[in-house]
Amino acid sequence: NLHKRKTKIINPRKEYYNFFRKYKIQDVIKPRQVMLVQINKEERGLKGAALSTFLSFAGRYCVLMPNSMNSDGISRKIGDIEERKKLKLILSSVNIPENMSVIVRTAGIGKTKKEISKDLSYLTNQWNKIRENTIKSQAPNLIYEEGTIIKRVIRDLLTDDVEEILVEGKDGFDTAKKLTKNIVPTKVTKVKLYKGKDKSLFSEHNIENQINELFSLSVKLQSGGSIVINTTEALVAIDVNSGGA
């Protein structure tokens, strides 16, 4: 019967929006479900910690995202087109595990395929250890913590122009040495134990005064002028005093 036939028109745009609709958390996570999450921001004031299931691990030259389906990319801070092409070429030739994404950091500028590949294998090994620990652990549990000052210094600041890194305390020195062997084994000899008996490392190098100067409202310039920085509730006011000029 032709009069009973119904025609259904599908709006592809509507279907597209339904695909990206916002789900309630109850639709996605079941009670007592065990999940591995990363803390992006710690508790501040009345706000709780910000958690994410999209994990990311920063290495020396790369950031590994183990459960991201995004394509591999280059940091937006790298503006040079030729450098971006070169890094894209390196990324396409290194072995990136399936269902993982990699972003090359600004520290990767001018690095070779061998250096980036080695950093990537270090991050992959680290992720495999995290997976093993997760399976063995009972929730809730701290699986991995990357924010130690020693690790960040060796990963981000131990460059070719650094002559030495002084560490006070045997435990800290052993940790720094072990991390350097894993991340940049060629620079292990630059990590040294501070052996001053009369003064602490901070006192010897006047570190505390330098830290206090970081929070000073006035910054002295070599020309004799100064920059005065005032932070208000709404904005940061910067006043430049020319001094002698």
N, C-alpha and C positions, 0 to 999 in steps of 0.2 A: 504494500500500500504506500503510494508515494506521499500521501498527506501525513503519514505517521513518521516519515523519515526526518531525523534531526541532524542539523549541521552544527558542529562545534568548531569555533574559531579560537586558535591558541595565540595569545600575545607573547611573542618570544621575549620581549623586554620584561614582561611581568614574571615569566618563568626565571629569567636571569636574576631579578631582584629577590625572588623566593629562595634561590640558591644561596644568596648571601644574607638571608634574613637573620636577625639576632635571636639566638636561642636562649632560653632560660638555662641557668646553670644546672637545674634538676634534669633537663633533657639530655645533657651531655655527660654528667658525672653521676654515678650511682653511689648510694651510701656504702661506706667502708671500702670504696675502691682505692687501690694503692697507686699513687702517681709520683713521678719524679719531677720536681719543680725547681726553678732557679729563682733566687731572691734578687730582684732588680734594684729595689730600694728598701732600705730598712725602715723600721717604724719611725714616724716623725709626728710629734704631738699626739693628737687623737687618731691620726690615720694609722691603719695597720700596714704591715709590710706588703709591698707589691710583688706578686709572684707571677711567673710565666712558665708555660710548658714548652715554649720555643727556646731551647737551650742554646747558649753560645759560649765558646771558649777561645780566649785570645791567646795567641802565641806571639812569637817575636815579629813575624812578618805577615801572619795570616790570622783570620778568625774562622773557626770551624763551627758550623751549625748542624749538628747531627741529625735533627729531625725536621729540617727545612727543605721544602721542595722548590725554593726559589733558585734561579740559575746563578751560577758563580759570577762574582763581580769584583769591581775595583772600588776602593774608598772614594767617596765624592770629593774628598780633600785633595786628591791627586788630579790637578787640572791639566797637566801637560798631555796633549793628545797623543804624541809619539810614545810617551812613557806608558800611557794607558793601553795602546796597541801592543806594545812589547809585553806588558804584564798579562794581557788577555791571551796572547800567544803562548806564554809560559803556562798559564792556567789550563789551557786546552790540551797541553802536552803532558801534564803531570797526572798521576793516578789518584783520582778523587773517588772515595768509596761511594757505592750506590746509596741513594736516598739521603745524601748529605750535600751541603752547600759550603762554599768557601768564599771569603772576601779578603782581598789583599789589603793590608794596612799601609799607611803612609811610610812606615819604616821599610816597606818592601821596595821602595824606589831604588832603582839601580842594582838590585840583587839578581843573582843568577838563578837558573832553573834548579840547580843543585841545592842552593841555600833554601829556596822556597819549598822544594820537595822534602827536604830534611825537616823543616819546621812543621810541615803538614803531617809527616809520619809521626813526629813527636806528639802532635795534638791527637792523632788517631789512636795511638797507644794509650794516651791519657784517657780518652773516651772509652776505650775497651776496659780499662781498669775501673772506671766509674760504673760501667754496666755490670761488671762482675760484683762490685761492692753492693750495688743496688739489689741484685738478685739474692745475695747472701743476707742482707740486712732485714731487720724488723722495723716497720714504720711506727711512729715517726723517728727519723734518724738523720744526722748530718752525714752526708755521703762525701762531699768534697768542698774544700774552701780554698779559693785562689787569691784572696786579697791581702796576703802578707806583704809587708813593706819590702822585705828582702827579695821576694820573688819578682815584684813589680820593678824594682831597681835593676835587677840583672836582666830581666826580659826587655825592658824599654830603654834603659839608660846606659847599658854597657856597650858603647859604640867603639869604633876604631880609635877615636881621639882621646878616650879615657885611658890614663896611664896606670891607675891603680884604684881598687876599691878596698877601703879599710873597714874592717868589722871588729867591734869590741865584743869580747865574750866568746868562749870556745864553742858553745852550742850554736850561736848565730853564725860563726865562721864555718862550722861543719855543714850547716844548712845551705849557706851561700855557695860553698865549694861544690856540694852535691848538685845543686840546681844549675850551676855554671857548666858542670860536666854534661848535664842532660841537654841544656839549651845551646850554649856556645862553648864547646870543649876546647877550642883553640885559645880561649881567653882565661883559662883556669889559673894561670900564673899571675894574673892581675889581681886576683882576690887574695888579700893579705890580712893576717891577724894583727890587730893593734896591741902592742906590748908596753905601752907607757905605764909606768908604775906611779909616778907622782901626780899626774893629771888624767882625768877621763878624756875620752876621744872628743867629746863636745867642748870641753874647756880648752883643750889644746888648740883646736881650730876655730874657737870663738863662734860656735854654731848657734848658741842660744841667742846671742845678740842679733845674728843674721835672721833668725826666725822671728824675733820681735820686730825687726825692720820690715818684714813682709806685711805686717798688720799696721804699719805706720800710715797715717793719713797723708803725710807729705813725703814725696820722693825727690831726693836731691839729684840734680843733673850735673854732669861734668862741666858744662858751660857756666855754672854758677846759678842757673835758674832752678825752678822746682815745679813739680806737678802736685797739686793738692786734690785729693779724692775724698768726696763726702758722700756717704751712702744714706739716702733718705728712704722713707717707706715706699715712695712711688718711683724714684729714679736714682741713678748714680751721677752726681755732678762732678765734672773734671775741670779744674781751673789750672791753666798753664801760666806760670810767672816767669817772665823772660830774664829776670836777674839783671846782669850787667848791661844788657842791650837796652 
